[in-house]
């Protein structure tokens, strides 16, 4: 054997591709012993915690979806970063030794890229699985695959893997794990702030947010959730918080009669079926008009019909009368709670109006649910992955220049 | 036109003095005048006080805080650039950019203050003054600079050496050994590094021929350049040198020659979570040529494990091994490729006398197979009988590693007039390191012997 080695000086040694295999097999072998396995349960726990918070409104409302998209992106970025931020720097001296013994840096990094891809893939699968079992309602129909859950899984994987590659580059750049872990908060905070998911970003930050995977991650997941066509709950929720507030409303006789003519509104229908005296009393209580005397006279005018008819019949009769023509321009000032007013207009009607019309103001082209848009985001992620993978190789090629 | 002239003048003043306000200019000029004196006293070229950024670096050099000087110089450049961008060039940047640069400037100022404090404390030490002078330097730096620079009562305890000038004065070393066909031939002219515009000599004028089958001891005090020399010999850190191994140039054909050279580093650089057999297998896969079939490779791995007494524990994890086993595994990883030149950096560190002897005996056996084995050890006398030759590297008065001796063990004893290797090291070590400080003397003596 020794002779064979002696005689093979001019023969070739293992090239880059063969060395990728050697390093990759070693990484897989060390997976269990080197505590990397802990990254998997950690991913499950993080996904579980985040799902608990966002599960009700994710894929349901605009706000919930944006919140969920940000949370899912952050989970993916967190997983990716912590997968690789220490892997190179913790064995930097070993790499130097192996490099001088003939190991190619490119092979070493590519093997890590392959290994990290598998790790991110498993973590992303687990994350999406946890989201499903936590009750997040992911739509069935996918855009680029037949299943939306697979589409979302691919996006989570690409976000996670992009973050992984950035962290891998940082790990190549720094010389020890302490420095690597000190850089991590800066990386994560920058990603969070410039994601566009928490703050409305000013125009000057476009260049910076264009470099953030979190920004593309939030947009991609929101687009997959069909953000633009979801209702917006904020306006309705705000009104609900103010429902007991008194407001002052001015309305003409004509407006009051039109409002009391509706057969779609439950409250109005209930009033219309009541006897005139009862209905008049209720309306006085609801509206509490400033001009109480005049309003009572107006109600009496409606109640000129025989006493045994309902208020609805009396209103219909009043609309046809000469008295209505004379009185319809007259206005009253009412003090009423917001909720009572909404009930009079119709709860569903108001809710639908607010959710749909408020949502229109929030629709953005980058949230468009289209194959081209999603594919565009995926291409961005691939660019990040390849760019930072290449940067890692270039950076680590200088490992021999470390000061002794 | 007048406005433009004032603008240019302002920018120039900002650049040169860091200010354009008249009273600040006076203060700054006083400070520079003071620094001129400080530099003169410390052995730095005084005119450097007039050059912005350089003066910040040089004052740190005077304070024996050269590394801090580099940082402060870079920070000064950045701070000036930011100042010019935001104030100097008159362009109306968006508020966000100005605020961002402003935040950066604040961060730079904080770091600069910390580094300034370190440098000024260093200056107090060099001038043997109380630390309370720091406050004068911070609050009234022109006064402090003028006082320290021009008052004869303030004198530095050490001067900055200008290695570039002194390097010309040092003696000619041992160059020009005849190259041999077999064995290792080293003709190293110089090994330098450039740090912040300063060229520093790590090694100079080292020549020798080592015959195959020789086990060579590499001796030298701390910082003499032993590891640097070995890295230069094996081509890992190239020097201005010609290194031939069995007639082949190590530098020009490094990609192939690296497999003929085994270098065992000082630390046990292996993955603790891997097993011995996997570690050796990975080493074999990397170091053996592709024509060695898996069966032969496994046989070789088994042989090497047996040679180094690791066969029985091959399934153990590396992190569970004893210090001796770790060293042997580290050596086995390099020996797997059966290298012609085997270099070991302190292979016996952390081992007791018996284990160290055992290890060195194994290395002797490797040398007896016709290999060249070069070993650095700090406890040579307990195993000196196993060595054929000794290389003695010494740090000269300019902190450059030089060859003080190369030859047989007996010749070394006679050359240095000492009966043990440890005493030889003592004689060449500087007085600061507890030695006799005779490095220059032996470097000259050996150069004279070699040059006839």
Interface residues (C-beta under 8 A of the other chain):
Chain A: X1 X2 X4 X5 X6 X8 X9 X10 X11 X12 X13 X14 X18 X19 X22 X26 X29 X30 X33 X34 X91 X93 X94 X96 X97 X98 X100 X101 X102 X103 X202 X204 X205 X400 X404
Chain B: X94 X96 X97 X227 X228 X234 X236 X237 X256 X258 X259 X260 X263 X265 X267 X269 X270 X271 X273 X274 X278 X282 X283 X285 X286 X287 X288 X289 X290 X291 X292 X296 X299 X300 X303 X317 X333 X334 X337 X338
